[in-house]
Amino acid sequence: MKISIDISYYPLNQSFREPIKAFIADLQSKENISVRTNSMSTQVFGEFDDAMKAVNECIKNAFELPESQFVLKVINMDREK
């Protein structure tokens, strides 16, 4: 099943740009998913297992930075097109 995930990441500290860039780069390094970004959020597209695994790993890595917050919307359809 194809899914789409809309992710908003909020590092709650003064220097928020670098953690966001690192999170996006981490997502983009994963195989079998497609990643799009805009000024408001990051979108991940792919098969359920691939997309959820990639997002889970990248969020876990990002949580090494204290005081981080994520907001996710998961849709059970391919919204990439």
N, C-alpha and C positions, 0 to 999 in steps of 0.2 A: 504494500500500500504506500503510495506517495503521500508525503506530508510537507507542510510549509510551517516554518517557525519564525515568528517575529520576536526579536530580542532587543530589549533596551537595557543597557548596562550603566550603572551609576556608581562609580568609585567615589565614595564620600570623603574626599580629601581635596586639598588645594591643587595638587597636580594630577588632574583626572585624564588629560589627553593621552599620555603615554600608556597607562593601563588599558584604555579603550583600544588604542592602536595595536597593542600586544595581543589582546583578546581576538581582534579581527584577524590578525596575522596567524594566530594559532588555528582559528577556524579554517582559514584559507589553505592551511597546510594539510588538512584532512582529505582523504580520498573518498570518492563516491558521493560527494555532496557538492552543491552549488551555493555560493555565498554572494549576496548583494548587499551593498551598504548605501545609506543615504544619511542626511544630517540628523535624522530622528531615531533610526534603529538599524539593525542588521537583520537580514533575512537569510534563512537557511532552507534549502530545498533538497529533497531526496527521498529515498526509501526510508520507511519508519526506523528500522534498526540502525541504519547508517547515520541518519540525521540525529537521532536521539543519543547515540553513542558519542558522536563528535561533540555535540553541545554539552553533554554531561562531562566529558573529559575537559573541555575548555573552561567551563564554569568552575570545575574543581580547581584547575590551575589558577584561575583568576582569584579565587577565594583565598589564595596565599596572601593577598593584600587585605589587611583588615578593613572592616567597614565598607564592604562592597554590597551592592544590591542589584538584582536582576529582575526584570519583568518579562515573562514569556507569554506569547499567544501561540497555541499549536492548532493547526487546521488540518483536518484529514482529507486534504486535496492538494493538488499541485497548482499553486498560485504563481508559479514562475513565469508563465506565458503571458 
